[in-house]
């Protein structure tokens, strides 16, 4: 069993404990246990990522399996922070389950990792560019979870507090992917001499950014409206575009030689 499979197995067990507690909790003491196990699980996952970083001698951000590890870490973090602020237990549960899903994918599809980074990735911009994008995408994915729940798992009127939470997640995630675009441009200038080359990954990252601009402007224009259904559908569409920017590149022939391809 390789190191990815070991970490995935441990992570699934760690995240499953607070999920089970959330499902079965009936008393306040169990809520406290859920909080403790969630924090411990997140810290242990962070420790495993740090271990990979040290043992590989490079940031574990090169392969798709490595990026999934970061998402499995950041999504529960987002769930925990928002739970502490808005007290949506269901959202914490969804975030933990999504972390488990990413780890299961890693367990079923162990990646062949590259020991050393190619020269183009040995840049001081590599870590901040990837980190802000992963955290930004995690926040935007969390907003999509809210939209899906609001549209498909609610029988009554959309929950205004949940919609506000989705907005805040989008604002934070949008700020981060904006920094991601800027860091990527500075990195490209240093590595290849141009700020922008219309690489397929760059193009879809820009399209993702523009779709969330549309969402933010729509929410601003419809401020005070009680009908938030269109906004939730727009969030789901934006999430689909984001998935294309993240994972869809392997389906585009022109992107096969891109430095942004995970291998």
VOZALO-87333 format. One record per residue (C-alpha): residue number from 0; x, y, z. Coordinates in steps of 0.25 Angstrom, whole numbers, plus 5000, padded with zeros to 4 digits. Example, Ala and Ser with C-alpha at 12.3 -4.5 7.8 and 13.67 -1.06 7.14 Angstrom:
# VOZALO-87333
pt num=0 u=5049 v=4982 w=5031 .
pt num=1 u=5055 v=4996 w=5029 .
This chain:
# VOZALO-87333
pt num=0 u=5000 v=5000 w=5000 .
pt num=1 u=5006 v=5013 w=4996 .
pt num=2 u=5007 v=5026 w=5004 .
pt num=3 u=4994 v=5032 w=4998 .
pt num=4 u=4986 v=5020 w=5001 .
pt num=5 u=4990 v=5020 w=5015 .
pt num=6 u=4987 v=5034 w=5017 .
pt num=7 u=4974 v=5033 w=5010 .
pt num=8 u=4970 v=5021 w=5019 .
pt num=9 u=4974 v=5028 w=5032 .
pt num=10 u=4967 v=5041 w=5027 .
pt num=11 u=4954 v=5034 w=5024 .
pt num=12 u=4953 v=5028 w=5038 .
pt num=13 u=4957 v=5041 w=5044 .
pt num=14 u=4946 v=5049 w=5037 .
pt num=15 u=4935 v=5037 w=5038 .
pt num=16 u=4936 v=5039 w=5054 .
pt num=17 u=4930 v=5053 w=5054 .
pt num=18 u=4920 v=5050 w=5043 .
pt num=19 u=4915 v=5038 w=5051 .
pt num=20 u=4914 v=5047 w=5063 .
pt num=21 u=4906 v=5057 w=5056 .
pt num=22 u=4896 v=5047 w=5051 .
pt num=23 u=4894 v=5041 w=5065 .
pt num=24 u=4895 v=5053 w=5074 .
pt num=25 u=4884 v=5056 w=5083 .
pt num=26 u=4890 v=5063 w=5095 .
pt num=27 u=4899 v=5075 w=5096 .
pt num=28 u=4911 v=5067 w=5101 .
pt num=29 u=4911 v=5059 w=5088 .
pt num=30 u=4911 v=5073 w=5080 .
pt num=31 u=4924 v=5076 w=5088 .
pt num=32 u=4930 v=5062 w=5084 .
pt num=33 u=4927 v=5065 w=5070 .
pt num=34 u=4934 v=5078 w=5071 .
pt num=35 u=4946 v=5072 w=5077 .
pt num=36 u=4947 v=5060 w=5067 .
pt num=37 u=4946 v=5070 w=5056 .
pt num=38 u=4957 v=5078 w=5060 .
pt num=39 u=4966 v=5066 w=5063 .
pt num=40 u=4963 v=5060 w=5050 .
pt num=41 u=4966 v=5073 w=5042 .
pt num=42 u=4979 v=5075 w=5050 .
pt num=43 u=4984 v=5061 w=5047 .
pt num=44 u=4981 v=5062 w=5033 .
pt num=45 u=4989 v=5075 w=5033 .
pt num=46 u=5000 v=5067 w=5039 .
pt num=47 u=5000 v=5056 w=5029 .
pt num=48 u=5001 v=5067 w=5018 .
pt num=49 u=5013 v=5073 w=5025 .
pt num=50 u=5019 v=5059 w=5026 .
pt num=51 u=5018 v=5058 w=5011 .
pt num=52 u=5024 v=5071 w=5008 .
pt num=53 u=5036 v=5068 w=5017 .
pt num=54 u=5038 v=5054 w=5012 .
pt num=55 u=5036 v=5058 w=4997 .
pt num=56 u=5045 v=5070 w=4998 .
pt num=57 u=5035 v=5078 w=4991 .
pt num=58 u=5021 v=5083 w=4992 .
pt num=59 u=5011 v=5072 w=4990 .
pt num=60 u=5003 v=5079 w=4979 .
pt num=61 u=5008 v=5073 w=4966 .
pt num=62 u=4998 v=5061 w=4964 .
pt num=63 u=4983 v=5060 w=4964 .
pt num=64 u=4984 v=5051 w=4976 .
pt num=65 u=4992 v=5062 w=4983 .
pt num=66 u=4982 v=5073 w=4980 .
pt num=67 u=4971 v=5064 w=4985 .
pt num=68 u=4978 v=5063 w=4998 .
pt num=69 u=4978 v=5078 w=5000 .
pt num=70 u=4963 v=5078 w=4996 .
pt num=71 u=4960 v=5067 w=5006 .
pt num=72 u=4967 v=5076 w=5017 .
pt num=73 u=4961 v=5090 w=5013 .
pt num=74 u=4947 v=5086 w=5011 .
pt num=75 u=4945 v=5081 w=5026 .
pt num=76 u=4953 v=5094 w=5030 .
pt num=77 u=4942 v=5102 w=5023 .
pt num=78 u=4931 v=5094 w=5029 .
pt num=79 u=4937 v=5095 w=5043 .
pt num=80 u=4939 v=5110 w=5042 .
pt num=81 u=4925 v=5113 w=5036 .
pt num=82 u=4919 v=5104 w=5046 .
pt num=83 u=4925 v=5112 w=5058 .
pt num=84 u=4920 v=5124 w=5051 .
pt num=85 u=4906 v=5120 w=5046 .
pt num=86 u=4903 v=5107 w=5054 .
pt num=87 u=4899 v=5099 w=5042 .
pt num=88 u=4901 v=5085 w=5046 .
pt num=89 u=4897 v=5080 w=5033 .
pt num=90 u=4907 v=5088 w=5026 .
pt num=91 u=4918 v=5083 w=5035 .
pt num=92 u=4914 v=5069 w=5031 .
pt num=93 u=4914 v=5071 w=5016 .
pt num=94 u=4928 v=5077 w=5017 .
pt num=95 u=4933 v=5065 w=5025 .
pt num=96 u=4926 v=5055 w=5015 .
pt num=97 u=4932 v=5063 w=5003 .
pt num=98 u=4946 v=5061 w=5010 .
pt num=99 u=4943 v=5046 w=5011 .
pt num=100 u=4939 v=5046 w=4996 .
pt num=101 u=4952 v=5052 w=4991 .
pt num=102 u=4960 v=5042 w=5000 .
pt num=103 u=4952 v=5030 w=4995 .
pt num=104 u=4955 v=5035 w=4980 .
pt num=105 u=4970 v=5035 w=4984 .
pt num=106 u=4968 v=5021 w=4991 .
pt num=107 u=4962 v=5015 w=4978 .
pt num=108 u=4971 v=5022 w=4969 .
pt num=109 u=4985 v=5023 w=4975 .
pt num=110 u=4994 v=5033 w=4967 .
pt num=111 u=5008 v=5031 w=4963 .
pt num=112 u=5015 v=5043 w=4968 .
pt num=113 u=5027 v=5050 w=4963 .
pt num=114 u=5038 v=5051 w=4973 .
pt num=115 u=5044 v=5064 w=4967 .
pt num=116 u=5037 v=5076 w=4962 .
pt num=117 u=5040 v=5080 w=4947 .
pt num=118 u=5048 v=5093 w=4946 .
pt num=119 u=5036 v=5102 w=4943 .
pt num=120 u=5030 v=5098 w=4956 .
pt num=121 u=5042 v=5101 w=4964 .
pt num=122 u=5037 v=5116 w=4966 .
pt num=123 u=5034 v=5124 w=4979 .
pt num=124 u=5020 v=5126 w=4972 .
pt num=125 u=5017 v=5111 w=4972 .
pt num=126 u=5012 v=5110 w=4986 .
pt num=127 u=5004 v=5123 w=4988 .
pt num=128 u=4998 v=5121 w=4974 .
pt num=129 u=4993 v=5107 w=4977 .
pt num=130 u=4989 v=5109 w=4991 .
pt num=131 u=4980 v=5121 w=4989 .
pt num=132 u=4974 v=5114 w=4977 .
pt num=133 u=4971 v=5101 w=4985 .
pt num=134 u=4965 v=5109 w=4997 .
pt num=135 u=4957 v=5118 w=4988 .
pt num=136 u=4952 v=5106 w=4980 .
pt num=137 u=4948 v=5099 w=4993 .
pt num=138 u=4940 v=5111 w=4998 .
pt num=139 u=4933 v=5112 w=4984 .
pt num=140 u=4930 v=5097 w=4985 .
pt num=141 u=4924 v=5099 w=4998 .
pt num=142 u=4915 v=5110 w=4993 .
pt num=143 u=4911 v=5100 w=4982 .
pt num=144 u=4907 v=5090 w=4993 .
pt num=145 u=4898 v=5100 w=4999 .
pt num=146 u=4891 v=5103 w=4986 .
pt num=147 u=4889 v=5088 w=4983 .
pt num=148 u=4883 v=5086 w=4997 .
pt num=149 u=4874 v=5098 w=4995 .
pt num=150 u=4869 v=5094 w=4982 .
pt num=151 u=4867 v=5079 w=4983 .
pt num=152 u=4866 v=5076 w=4998 .
pt num=153 u=4857 v=5087 w=5003 .
pt num=154 u=4842 v=5086 w=5001 .
pt num=155 u=4839 v=5100 w=5007 .
pt num=156 u=4844 v=5114 w=5004 .
pt num=157 u=4859 v=5115 w=5002 .
pt num=158 u=4866 v=5118 w=5015 .
pt num=159 u=4871 v=5132 w=5015 .
pt num=160 u=4882 v=5130 w=5025 .
pt num=161 u=4887 v=5119 w=5016 .
pt num=162 u=4887 v=5127 w=5004 .
pt num=163 u=4895 v=5138 w=5011 .
pt num=164 u=4905 v=5128 w=5015 .
pt num=165 u=4906 v=5124 w=5001 .
pt num=166 u=4909 v=5138 w=4997 .
pt num=167 u=4920 v=5140 w=5008 .
pt num=168 u=4926 v=5127 w=5003 .
pt num=169 u=4926 v=5132 w=4989 .
pt num=170 u=4932 v=5146 w=4993 .
pt num=171 u=4943 v=5140 w=5000 .
pt num=172 u=4946 v=5129 w=4989 .
pt num=173 u=4945 v=5139 w=4978 .
pt num=174 u=4956 v=5148 w=4985 .
pt num=175 u=4965 v=5136 w=4986 .
pt num=176 u=4964 v=5132 w=4972 .
pt num=177 u=4966 v=5146 w=4968 .
pt num=178 u=4979 v=5146 w=4975 .
pt num=179 u=4982 v=5132 w=4969 .
pt num=180 u=4980 v=5138 w=4955 .
pt num=181 u=4990 v=5150 w=4959 .
pt num=182 u=5000 v=5140 w=4965 .
pt num=183 u=4999 v=5131 w=4953 .
pt num=184 u=5002 v=5143 w=4943 .
pt num=185 u=5014 v=5147 w=4951 .
pt num=186 u=5019 v=5133 w=4951 .
pt num=187 u=5017 v=5132 w=4936 .
pt num=188 u=5025 v=5144 w=4934 .
pt num=189 u=5036 v=5139 w=4942 .
pt num=190 u=5036 v=5125 w=4936 .
pt num=191 u=5032 v=5128 w=4921 .
pt num=192 u=5034 v=5143 w=4919 .
pt num=193 u=5019 v=5146 w=4917 .
pt num=194 u=5008 v=5149 w=4927 .
pt num=195 u=4998 v=5141 w=4919 .
pt num=196 u=4998 v=5131 w=4908 .
pt num=197 u=4984 v=5127 w=4907 .
pt num=198 u=4987 v=5113 w=4911 .
pt num=199 u=4974 v=5104 w=4912 .
pt num=200 u=4976 v=5104 w=4927 .
pt num=201 u=4978 v=5119 w=4928 .
pt num=202 u=4966 v=5121 w=4919 .
pt num=203 u=4956 v=5113 w=4927 .
pt num=204 u=4962 v=5119 w=4940 .
pt num=205 u=4958 v=5133 w=4934 .
pt num=206 u=4944 v=5128 w=4930 .
pt num=207 u=4942 v=5122 w=4944 .
pt num=208 u=4946 v=5136 w=4950 .
pt num=209 u=4936 v=5143 w=4940 .
pt num=210 u=4924 v=5134 w=4943 .
pt num=211 u=4926 v=5137 w=4958 .
pt num=212 u=4927 v=5152 w=4954 .
pt num=213 u=4913 v=5150 w=4948 .
pt num=214 u=4908 v=5143 w=4961 .
pt num=215 u=4913 v=5154 w=4970 .
pt num=216 u=4907 v=5165 w=4961 .
pt num=217 u=4894 v=5158 w=4960 .
pt num=218 u=4893 v=5157 w=4975 .
pt num=219 u=4896 v=5171 w=4976 .
pt num=220 u=4885 v=5175 w=4966 .
pt num=221 u=4875 v=5166 w=4973 .
pt num=222 u=4878 v=5170 w=4987 .
pt num=223 u=4866 v=5169 w=4996 .
pt num=224 u=4859 v=5160 w=4987 .
pt num=225 u=4852 v=5148 w=4994 .
pt num=226 u=4853 v=5139 w=4981 .
pt num=227 u=4867 v=5133 w=4982 .
pt num=228 u=4865 v=5121 w=4973 .
pt num=229 u=4872 v=5127 w=4961 .
pt num=230 u=4884 v=5131 w=4969 .
pt num=231 u=4885 v=5116 w=4974 .
pt num=232 u=4884 v=5111 w=4960 .
pt num=233 u=4895 v=5121 w=4955 .
pt num=234 u=4904 v=5115 w=4967 .
pt num=235 u=4902 v=5101 w=4961 .
pt num=236 u=4906 v=5106 w=4947 .
pt num=237 u=4918 v=5113 w=4952 .
pt num=238 u=4922 v=5101 w=4960 .
pt num=239 u=4921 v=5092 w=4947 .
pt num=240 u=4930 v=5103 w=4940 .
pt num=241 u=4940 v=5102 w=4952 .
pt num=242 u=4941 v=5087 w=4951 .
pt num=243 u=4944 v=5088 w=4936 .
pt num=244 u=4955 v=5098 w=4940 .
pt num=245 u=4961 v=5088 w=4950 .
pt num=246 u=4958 v=5074 w=4945 .
pt num=247 u=4953 v=5076 w=4931 .
pt num=248 u=4967 v=5079 w=4924 .
pt num=249 u=4970 v=5064 w=4922 .
pt num=250 u=4958 v=5063 w=4913 .
pt num=251 u=4964 v=5075 w=4904 .
pt num=252 u=4974 v=5070 w=4894 .
pt num=253 u=4980 v=5084 w=4893 .
pt num=254 u=4983 v=5083 w=4908 .
pt num=255 u=4991 v=5070 w=4908 .
pt num=256 u=5004 v=5077 w=4907 .
pt num=257 u=5001 v=5088 w=4917 .
pt num=258 u=5009 v=5090 w=4929 .
pt num=259 u=4996 v=5091 w=4937 .
pt num=260 u=4993 v=5076 w=4934 .
pt num=261 u=4994 v=5068 w=4946 .
pt num=262 u=5002 v=5055 w=4944 .
